[in-house]
């Protein structure tokens, strides 16, 4: 008796974000998101592999690969598969440099889009007796960090048998809408969008392309009671002051700063939509706002701007991207136009990207392997930005990742930027609202 063939994979068109990312892929600077979860113990390999496979099946939108098609097709399409094409979980040999090697692979080798799912999970250990680090590498053309963290939370629940539902967000009263003393209304000083923003000044460029990475474990910044700004606003202000200081040290002429900020409105429950679900907004600063001695006013202006931007309803990448990806011409032609426009618009690209994941909402409790005590993320840092800042908080600590293009900075430059960020983040704690 013949066995019936499995049903053909369902196809879905690339969303706007996925298509734009697909058009602009560069092999020398892969578009990867790196996530690392630090556990006090070591999970059992067979049970962890089974838990991850089960989590993928519970979130089937992760099980996708790029469908083949002729050059004249009008859409890229994802094929949603019935199971993984590849072994997602691997266990490299333990060693003192195992984590660093895994981080390097996360920055240099993106999981291919042609195999489902476009993610890989490496379980690294410094020694046989040490705890484990779950290092997840995600192809950003298909998925973002928060979506994959949701899948990891499901894997933790399946592995440990304990509830990993997201904790309720702390309730905060809306900040008071008061004009700050000593200056005009916050919105009036926003620079014109037609003025090219500042670039991160070059430090010590390397001869080869690629990304570098530095992670740091910092105290969570404090806020005075009743402060009209959030921790995210403190991180934004610290990022702006860090770059202003760095550029001043390197002789760059003062220019307005624009910092891209992802906004994620998705729920964090098991029904969270999986994919690239954030929308991007830009927070702008005039050079005069970033001078010494104005941290309280800067925090207030930042809070007003971020609050207004989060409330805006707009497409993920703006209306222009939606027009570029309309299926009115073959996708190969649209790709050439998109790449050309991206090169032409490079001078107007934002100065940097700050992605604040916020408090990790899941316990990430892996039973006998323990709960996560640190979680780092990093976002791609290709030119012309060349630098991204990513933060998350776990177990009462702030986990900072600086990622940069090697054609702009080196490891020593990254360490200097880390020190500047820490200095200015401390300065936001001393500000009086």
Secondary structure per residue as TSV (DSSP state, phi and psi in degrees):
chain	resnum	aa	ss	phi	psi
A	1	X	-	360.0	130.2
A	2	X	-	-75.7	144.8
A	3	X	-	-88.5	128.1
A	4	X	-	-63.0	141.9
A	5	X	-	-68.9	144.9
A	6	X	-	-64.1	151.3
A	7	X	-	-62.5	149.2
A	8	X	-	-65.6	145.8
A	9	X	-	-60.2	141.0
A	10	X	E	-74.9	144.1
A	11	X	E	-111.6	140.2
A	12	X	E	-132.5	139.6
A	13	X	E	-64.5	151.0
A	14	X	-	-60.5	131.7
A	15	X	-	-65.3	169.9
A	16	X	H	-56.6	-47.5
A	17	X	H	-62.0	-44.2
A	18	X	H	-62.6	-42.3
A	19	X	H	-66.7	-44.3
A	20	X	H	-61.5	-43.3
A	21	X	H	-62.6	-40.4
A	22	X	H	-64.3	-38.4
A	23	X	H	-62.5	-33.0
A	24	X	T	-106.7	20.3
A	25	X	-	-63.2	141.2
A	26	X	-	-133.8	122.0
A	27	X	T	-61.9	-31.9
A	28	X	T	-75.7	-19.8
A	29	X	S	-132.7	79.8
A	30	X	-	-61.1	145.2
A	31	X	-	-87.6	83.5
A	32	X	E	-117.0	149.7
A	33	X	E	-107.3	132.5
A	34	X	E	-112.1	133.3
A	35	X	E	-129.6	129.4
A	36	X	E	-128.7	130.0
A	37	X	E	-114.2	119.2
A	38	X	E	-96.9	125.2
A	39	X	E	-115.9	148.3
A	40	X	S	-72.9	-24.8
A	41	X	S	-118.1	-172.4
A	42	X	-	-117.9	122.9
A	43	X	-	-72.3	152.5
A	44	X	-	-69.7	129.1
A	45	X	H	-58.2	-47.1
A	46	X	H	-65.7	-43.4
A	47	X	H	-66.9	-39.1
A	48	X	H	-66.4	-43.2
A	49	X	H	-59.7	-43.1
A	50	X	H	-65.1	-39.1
A	51	X	H	-66.4	-42.0
A	52	X	H	-65.2	-43.0
A	53	X	H	-60.9	-42.9
A	54	X	H	-62.4	-38.2
A	55	X	H	-66.3	-39.0
A	56	X	H	-62.1	-39.8
A	57	X	H	-69.6	-30.1
A	58	X	H	-74.8	-22.6
A	59	X	T	-121.1	71.4
A	60	X	G	-64.2	-15.7
A	61	X	G	-66.0	-18.0
A	62	X	G	-72.7	-28.9
A	63	X	S	-81.2	82.9
A	64	X	E	-143.5	154.8
A	65	X	E	-144.5	156.4
A	66	X	E	-71.4	128.7
A	67	X	-	-78.4	140.7
A	68	X	-	-70.9	155.0
A	69	X	-	-171.2	163.5
A	70	X	-	-71.6	161.9
A	71	X	T	-62.0	-27.3
A	72	X	T	-89.5	5.0
A	73	X	-	-61.3	154.2
A	74	X	S	-97.3	-5.4
A	75	X	-	-142.6	142.4
A	76	X	-	-77.6	147.1
A	77	X	E	-133.7	145.9
A	78	X	E	-93.4	136.3
A	79	X	E	-95.3	122.1
A	80	X	E	-90.3	112.1
A	81	X	-	-89.8	165.9
A	82	X	S	-88.4	-5.9
A	83	X	S	-172.0	171.2
A	84	X	-	-69.1	142.9
A	85	X	S	-82.4	-21.8
A	86	X	S	-133.1	165.1
A	87	X	-	-76.2	113.3
A	88	X	-	-76.1	-39.3
A	89	X	E	-98.8	129.4
A	90	X	E	-129.6	159.3
A	91	X	-	-129.1	84.6
A	92	X	-	-60.9	155.6
A	93	X	-	-59.6	140.6
A	94	X	-	-66.3	154.5
A	95	X	-	175.8	159.3
A	96	X	T	-61.4	-24.5
A	97	X	T	-109.1	16.4
A	98	X	H	-62.7	-41.3
A	99	X	H	-67.8	-41.9
A	100	X	H	-63.0	-39.5
A	101	X	H	-64.4	-40.6
A	102	X	H	-66.2	-38.9
A	103	X	H	-62.2	-41.7
A	104	X	H	-61.4	-43.6
A	105	X	H	-62.5	-35.7
A	106	X	H	-63.9	-29.3
A	107	X	H	-90.4	-20.0
A	108	X	H	-112.9	-19.1
A	109	X	-	-131.8	105.1
A	110	X	-	-81.2	140.0
A	111	X	-	-57.5	134.4
A	112	X	-	-66.8	148.3
A	113	X	T	-76.4	-12.5
A	114	X	T	-86.5	-3.8
A	115	X	S	-125.5	138.3
A	116	X	S	-96.6	133.5
A	117	X	S	-88.6	159.7
A	118	X	S	-82.5	50.9
A	119	X	E	-139.8	157.7
A	120	X	E	-142.8	149.4
A	121	X	E	-125.6	118.3
A	122	X	E	-108.3	131.1
A	123	X	E	-102.2	106.3
A	124	X	E	-109.5	150.5
A	125	X	E	-142.8	143.6
A	126	X	S	-74.0	-30.0
A	127	X	S	-155.7	173.7
A	128	X	T	-63.7	-28.3
A	129	X	T	-93.8	-12.4
A	130	X	S	-83.5	166.8
A	131	X	-	-68.0	175.6
A	132	X	E	-112.8	155.5
A	133	X	E	-119.2	122.5
A	134	X	E	-90.2	109.6
A	135	X	E	-107.7	111.6
A	136	X	E	-101.9	127.4
A	137	X	E	-111.9	128.2
A	138	X	E	-121.6	133.2
A	139	X	E	-77.4	112.7
A	140	X	T	-70.1	-13.2
A	141	X	T	-64.0	-27.5
A	142	X	T	-105.9	-36.4
A	143	X	-	-143.3	159.9
A	144	X	-	-117.2	174.5
A	145	X	H	-62.4	-49.9
A	146	X	H	-59.2	-36.8
A	147	X	H	-65.0	-42.6
A	148	X	H	-72.5	-29.6
A	149	X	H	-64.6	-36.4
A	150	X	H	-61.5	-41.1
A	151	X	H	-65.1	-40.3
A	152	X	H	-63.1	-37.7
A	153	X	H	-63.2	-39.5
A	154	X	H	-65.5	-40.1
A	155	X	H	-62.5	-39.7
A	156	X	H	-62.1	-41.4
A	157	X	H	-64.7	-42.1
A	158	X	H	-69.2	-34.0
A	159	X	H	-73.7	-50.7
A	160	X	H	-91.4	-12.3
A	161	X	-	70.9	17.9
A	162	X	S	-118.3	152.5
A	163	X	-	-64.5	127.6
A	164	X	-	-119.6	32.5
A	165	X	-	-64.2	151.3
A	166	X	-	-67.2	141.6
A	167	X	-	-71.6	149.6
A	168	X	-	-65.2	138.0
A	169	X	-	-65.0	140.3
A	170	X	-	-62.8	138.1
A	171	X	-	-79.0	128.7
A	172	X	-	-127.6	135.6
A	173	X	-	-66.4	144.5
A	174	X	-	-60.3	139.4
A	175	X	-	-65.7	148.3
A	176	X	-	-67.1	144.1
A	177	X	-	-94.9	83.8
A	178	X	-	-117.3	139.5
A	179	X	-	-71.9	135.8
A	180	X	-	-72.5	146.1
A	181	X	T	-72.3	150.6
A	182	X	T	81.6	21.6
A	183	X	S	-173.7	166.2
A	184	X	S	-74.4	172.1
A	185	X	-	-55.2	145.3
A	186	X	G	-60.1	-35.9
A	187	X	G	-72.4	-20.1
A	188	X	G	-69.1	-26.9
A	189	X	G	-92.0	4.6
A	190	X	-	-63.4	129.6
A	191	X	-	-69.0	158.5
A	192	X	-	-65.9	140.1
A	193	X	T	-68.6	-11.8
A	194	X	T	-87.7	-5.5
A	195	X	S	-90.2	123.8
A	196	X	-	-60.1	130.1
A	197	X	-	-77.2	170.5
A	198	X	-	-64.1	149.4
A	199	X	-	-103.4	155.4
A	200	X	-	-68.5	123.5
A	201	X	-	-63.3	139.8
A	202	X	-	-62.0	141.8
A	203	X	-	-102.5	-99.8
A	204	X	S	-120.5	89.3
A	205	X	-	-65.5	149.2
A	206	X	-	-98.5	155.6
A	207	X	S	-72.1	-17.0
A	208	X	S	-115.1	146.3
A	209	X	-	-74.5	178.1
A	210	X	-	127.4	-179.1
A	211	X	E	-115.1	147.2
A	212	X	E	-112.1	163.6
A	213	X	E	-145.9	140.2
A	214	X	E	-137.3	133.1
A	215	X	E	-117.0	150.6
A	216	X	E	-143.4	147.0
A	217	X	E	-109.2	114.8
A	218	X	E	-124.6	159.4
A	219	X	E	-67.3	147.1
A	220	X	-	-64.5	134.2
A	221	X	-	-67.2	142.0
A	222	X	-	-86.8	156.0
A	223	X	-	-131.3	138.9
A	224	X	-	-63.3	150.7
A	225	X	T	-57.9	132.1
A	226	X	T	79.4	11.0
A	227	X	-	-62.6	137.5
A	228	X	S	-82.9	14.4
A	229	X	S	-129.3	164.8
A	230	X	-	-107.4	172.6
A	231	X	H	-59.8	-37.6
A	232	X	H	-59.2	-38.6
A	233	X	H	-67.2	-36.8
A	234	X	H	-63.6	-41.3
A	235	X	H	-65.3	-39.3
A	236	X	H	-64.3	-46.2
A	237	X	H	-63.0	-42.4
A	238	X	H	-62.9	-38.5
A	239	X	H	-65.3	-44.5
A	240	X	H	-63.2	-43.2
A	241	X	H	-68.9	-35.6
A	242	X	H	-59.9	-48.0
A	243	X	H	-69.9	-39.0
A	244	X	H	-59.3	-45.2
A	245	X	H	-63.7	-46.1
A	246	X	H	-59.6	-46.3
A	247	X	H	-65.7	-37.5
A	248	X	H	-63.3	-41.9
A	249	X	H	-60.8	-29.6
A	250	X	T	-103.2	16.4
A	251	X	T	73.9	19.2
A	252	X	-	-78.7	141.3
A	253	X	-	-68.8	136.2
A	254	X	-	-59.9	132.3
A	255	X	-	-140.7	162.1
A	256	X	-	-59.9	147.3
A	257	X	E	-102.8	142.4
A	258	X	E	-129.2	123.5
A	259	X	E	-116.6	118.2
A	260	X	E	-73.4	136.0
A	261	X	E	-130.9	115.7
A	262	X	E	-71.1	139.5
A	263	X	E	-119.9	127.1
A	264	X	-	-120.9	113.9
A	265	X	-	-100.5	7.2
A	266	X	-	-74.7	152.7
A	267	X	-	-69.2	162.3
A	268	X	-	-108.2	8.8
A	269	X	S	-76.4	-176.2
A	270	X	T	-64.0	-18.2
A	271	X	T	-93.3	14.1
A	272	X	-	-57.2	129.3
A	273	X	-	-61.7	131.4
A	274	X	-	-101.0	137.2
A	275	X	S	144.7	-153.4
A	276	X	S	-95.0	98.2
A	277	X	-	-110.6	4.5
A	278	X	-	-91.9	153.9
A	279	X	E	-111.5	150.5
A	280	X	E	-106.6	131.6
A	281	X	E	-125.8	163.7
A	282	X	E	-122.6	128.4
A	283	X	E	-100.8	124.3
A	284	X	E	-109.2	147.7
A	285	X	E	-139.1	136.4
A	286	X	-	-81.8	151.3
A	287	X	G	-55.1	-37.3
A	288	X	G	-65.8	-21.7
A	289	X	G	-76.8	-15.0
A	290	X	G	-107.6	19.2
A	291	X	S	-75.4	168.0
A	292	X	T	-66.8	146.1
A	293	X	T	87.2	1.0
A	294	X	-	-114.8	30.9
A	295	X	H	-64.5	-44.5
A	296	X	H	-58.2	-44.8
A	297	X	H	-66.8	-39.6
A	298	X	H	-61.1	-42.0
A	299	X	H	-63.3	-40.7
A	300	X	H	-65.2	-46.8
A	301	X	H	-62.0	-41.0
A	302	X	H	-60.9	-44.2
A	303	X	H	-61.8	-43.0
A	304	X	H	-62.8	-42.4
A	305	X	H	-70.8	-45.8
A	306	X	H	-65.0	-37.3
A	307	X	H	-64.2	-42.0
A	308	X	H	-67.2	-40.3
A	309	X	H	-67.7	-39.1
A	310	X	H	-64.1	-29.5
A	311	X	H	-80.6	-13.7
A	312	X	-	-69.3	143.1
A	313	X	-	-105.0	113.1
A	314	X	-	-153.7	160.0
A	315	X	-	-60.4	160.7
A	316	X	T	-56.6	-44.3
A	317	X	T	-112.3	15.9
A	318	X	-	91.2	171.8
A	319	X	H	-71.9	-30.3
A	320	X	H	-63.2	-40.8
A	321	X	H	-66.2	-38.1
A	322	X	H	-62.2	-37.0
A	323	X	H	-69.3	-41.7
A	324	X	H	-60.8	-32.4
A	325	X	T	-97.0	6.5
A	326	X	S	-64.4	133.6
A	327	X	S	-77.9	59.5
A	328	X	S	-96.8	-8.6
A	329	X	S	-149.2	164.4
A	330	X	-	-55.0	143.7
A	331	X	H	-62.5	-30.5
A	332	X	H	-65.1	-37.8
A	333	X	H	-68.3	-44.1
A	334	X	H	-61.9	-35.4
A	335	X	H	-62.3	-43.2
A	336	X	H	-63.4	-40.6
A	337	X	H	-65.6	-42.9
A	338	X	H	-61.5	-44.7
A	339	X	H	-64.8	-39.6
A	340	X	H	-64.7	-42.8
A	341	X	H	-66.1	-36.1
A	342	X	H	-64.0	-41.4
A	343	X	H	-65.2	-41.6
A	344	X	H	-67.2	-33.4
A	345	X	T	-87.6	2.1
A	346	X	G	-53.4	-42.2
A	347	X	G	-62.4	-21.3
A	348	X	G	-98.9	1.8
A	349	X	S	-64.6	145.9
A	350	X	-	-59.8	159.3
A	351	X	S	-64.6	-45.8
A	352	X	E	-156.6	178.1
A	353	X	E	-124.0	130.0
A	354	X	E	-112.9	114.4
A	355	X	E	-112.5	105.3
A	356	X	E	-101.0	105.4
A	357	X	E	-67.5	-26.0
A	358	X	E	81.2	-161.2
A	359	X	E	-68.6	123.6
A	360	X	-	-61.2	119.7
A	361	X	-	-79.7	-11.0
A	362	X	S	-104.9	146.4
A	363	X	-	-64.1	-27.4
A	364	X	-	48.5	53.9
A	365	X	B	-93.5	108.3
A	366	X	-	-98.9	35.8
A	367	X	G	59.5	-116.4
A	368	X	G	-67.0	-16.0
A	369	X	G	-90.0	-7.1
A	370	X	-	90.0	177.6
A	371	X	B	-91.3	151.2
A	372	X	E	-62.9	131.7
A	373	X	E	-109.7	-2.5
A	374	X	E	-159.6	139.7
A	375	X	E	-138.8	120.1
A	376	X	E	-112.1	145.5
A	377	X	E	-124.9	154.6
A	378	X	E	-145.5	144.4
A	379	X	-	-104.9	156.7
A	380	X	-	-56.5	151.3
A	381	X	-	-134.6	47.4
A	382	X	-	-74.8	161.2
A	383	X	T	-70.5	153.9
A	384	X	T	-86.4	-8.8
A	385	X	T	-65.4	-60.5
A	386	X	-	79.8	-1.8
A	387	X	E	-153.2	131.8
A	388	X	E	-129.4	148.8
A	389	X	E	-120.6	122.8
A	390	X	E	-127.6	133.9
A	391	X	E	-132.7	151.1
A	392	X	E	-152.8	156.3
A	393	X	E	-123.8	135.5
A	394	X	E	-144.0	138.8
A	395	X	T	52.6	37.5
A	396	X	T	75.4	15.7
A	397	X	E	-124.3	153.4
A	398	X	E	-98.1	125.7
A	399	X	E	-109.8	111.2
A	400	X	E	-103.7	135.1
A	401	X	E	-126.1	124.0
A	402	X	E	-103.9	127.9
A	403	X	E	-128.8	136.2
A	404	X	E	-140.0	159.9
A	405	X	E	-81.2	131.9
A	406	X	T	-66.6	-19.9
A	407	X	T	-76.3	-1.2
A	408	X	T	-118.2	-42.9
A	409	X	-	-137.4	166.5
A	410	X	-	-127.2	-174.1
A	411	X	H	-62.7	-37.7
A	412	X	H	-64.0	-39.0
A	413	X	H	-64.1	-40.6
A	414	X	H	-61.0	-40.7
A	415	X	H	-64.9	-39.0
A	416	X	H	-64.5	-42.9
A	417	X	H	-64.4	-38.4
A	418	X	H	-59.9	-44.3
A	419	X	H	-63.6	-40.6
A	420	X	H	-65.3	-41.5
A	421	X	H	-61.4	-45.1
A	422	X	H	-62.1	-41.4
A	423	X	H	-61.1	-48.0
A	424	X	H	-76.3	-27.6
A	425	X	H	-66.1	-38.4
A	426	X	H	-61.0	-38.8
A	427	X	H	-63.5	-32.3
A	428	X	H	-70.4	-21.4
A	429	X	H	-77.3	-23.9
A	430	X	H	-89.6	-8.6
A	431	X	-	-69.8	139.5
A	432	X	-	-94.7	124.2
A	433	X	-	-67.6	360.0
